[in-house]
Amino acid sequence: MSSNLAWVLIIVGGIMECFWVSGLKYADSFTLYILTGLGILISFSCGIIAMKKIEVSVAYAVFVGIGTAGVVLAEMLYFGENFSLIKILLITILVICVIALKFVNKENDDEAFKELSDVVFDEIKEQK
């Protein structure tokens, strides 16, 4: 599986999380409970499969961040919760932090460490 496919699975799983979390609150029939359970199964399956390729800490943060932001927005847009600028601001900060976390994951750390170590070792060689 490619890294890009793993990220698509994380995004799909996070979006699906928005639906099943709302289903936990609003399901009121057997059919809706079944759909909620199916949403949980799909969401966690996407997450589990993707985390075999992507660093778990980053993948989980993105997965949950998408779910959190989506549920808060869905509550305000579709389920009548009061609109709040502070919630929008905090969700915006959350999304920015999740995106930033994706860019500082282990794959990028390894490349940055290699570049840094090359610079340090070159400097040591020059001093000798």
C-alpha positions, 0 to 999 in steps of 0.5 A: 500500500502506498503512503498516499492511499494510507492518507486517503484511508485516514481521511475517509475514516475520519469523515466516517467518524463524524457520521457514527459519532452523530449516530451514537447521539441521534440514532432512534431506530434499529436501522440507524443503530445498524448504520452507526455500527457499520460506520464504526466498522468502516471508520476503524478498519480504515484507520487500522489499515492505514496505521500499518503504513503511517506513523500511528501517533500522526495518523491517529491525531489526523483521524481524530482531528477530522472527526472532532472538527466534523462533529462540532461543525455538524452539530452547529450546521445540522443539529441546531447547536448554537453557532459559536465563533470561539468553537470555529476558532478552536476548530481552525487551530485544531485543523492547523495543528493536525496539518502541521503534525502531518508535516513533522512526522517520522518520515520528515524527521528522518530526512531532517536528521540526515541533513542535520547530521551531514552538516554537523559531520561536514563541519567536524571534518572541516575543523580537523 
